[in-house]
Amino acid sequence: MTIFINDKECQCKATTIIEMMSELDINPKGCAIAKGDMIIPRSTWDSYTLNPNDRLTLIRATQGG
């Protein structure tokens, strides 16, 4: 299925966020995921169902200043 992460088209077979992150080799530590204006709670990543053409924003915490 096609989804978009930070406006980049991605192909994946995953049906949940946690599966998608594993499939796309994204380390979930220090990450947040949003769909539209809403943050998707980490506690729901294993049950949140992805749909074709979903547009997600991946936010990563970084150190420095």
CYANA upper distance limits for C-alpha pairs under 8 A (distance plus 0.5 A):
  1 MET  CA     11 GLN  CA      6.06
  1 MET  CA     12 CYS  CA      5.98
  1 MET  CA     13 LYS  CA      6.52
  1 MET  CA     51 ASN  CA      8.43
  1 MET  CA     52 PRO  CA      6.08
  1 MET  CA     53 ASN  CA      8.23
  2 THR  CA      9 GLU  CA      7.18
  2 THR  CA     10 CYS  CA      6.19
  2 THR  CA     11 GLN  CA      5.24
  2 THR  CA     12 CYS  CA      7.10
  2 THR  CA     52 PRO  CA      5.99
  2 THR  CA     53 ASN  CA      5.98
  2 THR  CA     54 ASP  CA      8.31
  3 ILE  CA      9 GLU  CA      6.43
  3 ILE  CA     10 CYS  CA      5.87
  3 ILE  CA     11 GLN  CA      6.96
  3 ILE  CA     12 CYS  CA      8.11
  3 ILE  CA     51 ASN  CA      8.13
  3 ILE  CA     52 PRO  CA      6.36
  3 ILE  CA     53 ASN  CA      5.03
  3 ILE  CA     54 ASP  CA      5.52
  3 ILE  CA     55 ARG  CA      6.69
  3 ILE  CA     56 LEU  CA      8.27
  4 PHE  CA      8 LYS  CA      5.66
  4 PHE  CA      9 GLU  CA      4.99
  4 PHE  CA     10 CYS  CA      6.23
  4 PHE  CA     53 ASN  CA      6.99
  4 PHE  CA     54 ASP  CA      6.61
  4 PHE  CA     55 ARG  CA      5.18
  4 PHE  CA     56 LEU  CA      6.52
  5 ILE  CA      9 GLU  CA      7.09
  5 ILE  CA     10 CYS  CA      7.49
  5 ILE  CA     55 ARG  CA      6.58
  5 ILE  CA     56 LEU  CA      5.37
  5 ILE  CA     57 THR  CA      6.11
  5 ILE  CA     58 LEU  CA      7.02
  6 ASN  CA     55 ARG  CA      7.99
  6 ASN  CA     56 LEU  CA      6.75
  6 ASN  CA     57 THR  CA      5.37
  6 ASN  CA     58 LEU  CA      6.77
  7 ASP  CA     55 ARG  CA      7.56
  7 ASP  CA     56 LEU  CA      8.31
  7 ASP  CA     57 THR  CA      8.35
 12 CYS  CA     20 MET  CA      7.31
 12 CYS  CA     23 GLU  CA      7.64
 12 CYS  CA     24 LEU  CA      8.12
 13 LYS  CA     20 MET  CA      8.16
 13 LYS  CA     23 GLU  CA      8.49
 14 ALA  CA     19 GLU  CA      5.73
 14 ALA  CA     20 MET  CA      5.45
 14 ALA  CA     23 GLU  CA      7.56
 14 ALA  CA     50 LEU  CA      8.23
 15 THR  CA     19 GLU  CA      7.20
 15 THR  CA     20 MET  CA      7.61
 15 THR  CA     49 THR  CA      6.13
 15 THR  CA     50 LEU  CA      5.75
 15 THR  CA     51 ASN  CA      8.07
 16 THR  CA     20 MET  CA      6.65
 16 THR  CA     45 TRP  CA      7.00
 16 THR  CA     46 ASP  CA      6.38
 16 THR  CA     47 SER  CA      6.57
 16 THR  CA     48 TYR  CA      5.86
 16 THR  CA     49 THR  CA      5.36
 16 THR  CA     50 LEU  CA      5.96
 17 ILE  CA     21 MET  CA      6.65
 17 ILE  CA     45 TRP  CA      5.51
 17 ILE  CA     46 ASP  CA      6.85
 17 ILE  CA     47 SER  CA      8.28
 17 ILE  CA     48 TYR  CA      6.81
 17 ILE  CA     49 THR  CA      7.74
 17 ILE  CA     50 LEU  CA      7.33
 18 ILE  CA     22 SER  CA      6.83
 18 ILE  CA     45 TRP  CA      5.82
 18 ILE  CA     46 ASP  CA      5.79
 19 GLU  CA     23 GLU  CA      6.55
 19 GLU  CA     46 ASP  CA      7.90
 20 MET  CA     24 LEU  CA      6.47
 21 MET  CA     25 ASP  CA      6.35
 21 MET  CA     26 ILE  CA      5.32
 21 MET  CA     27 ASN  CA      7.44
 21 MET  CA     28 PRO  CA      7.42
 22 SER  CA     26 ILE  CA      6.60
 22 SER  CA     27 ASN  CA      8.06
 27 ASN  CA     31 CYS  CA      8.30
 28 PRO  CA     32 ALA  CA      8.41
 30 GLY  CA     60 ARG  CA      6.22
 30 GLY  CA     61 ALA  CA      5.75
 30 GLY  CA     62 THR  CA      8.48
 31 CYS  CA     58 LEU  CA      7.34
 31 CYS  CA     59 ILE  CA      6.06
 31 CYS  CA     60 ARG  CA      5.03
 31 CYS  CA     61 ALA  CA      6.83
 32 ALA  CA     39 ILE  CA      7.71
 32 ALA  CA     40 ILE  CA      8.09
 32 ALA  CA     42 ARG  CA      7.93
 32 ALA  CA     58 LEU  CA      6.46
 32 ALA  CA     59 ILE  CA      5.58
 32 ALA  CA     60 ARG  CA      6.99
 33 ILE  CA     39 ILE  CA      6.38
 33 ILE  CA     40 ILE  CA      6.22
 33 ILE  CA     41 PRO  CA      8.36
 33 ILE  CA     56 LEU  CA      7.14
 33 ILE  CA     57 THR  CA      6.16
 33 ILE  CA     58 LEU  CA      5.36
 33 ILE  CA     59 ILE  CA      6.78
 34 ALA  CA     38 MET  CA      5.89
 34 ALA  CA     39 ILE  CA      4.62
 34 ALA  CA     40 ILE  CA      5.94
 34 ALA  CA     56 LEU  CA      6.11
 34 ALA  CA     57 THR  CA      5.52
 34 ALA  CA     58 LEU  CA      7.16
 34 ALA  CA     59 ILE  CA      8.50
 35 LYS  CA     39 ILE  CA      6.97
 35 LYS  CA     40 ILE  CA      7.50
 35 LYS  CA     54 ASP  CA      8.24
 35 LYS  CA     55 ARG  CA      6.73
 35 LYS  CA     56 LEU  CA      5.28
 35 LYS  CA     57 THR  CA      6.80
 36 GLY  CA     55 ARG  CA      7.81
 36 GLY  CA     56 LEU  CA      7.61
 36 GLY  CA     57 THR  CA      8.29
 40 ILE  CA     44 THR  CA      7.62
 40 ILE  CA     45 TRP  CA      7.90
 41 PRO  CA     45 TRP  CA      7.43
 44 THR  CA     48 TYR  CA      6.10
 50 LEU  CA     54 ASP  CA      7.27
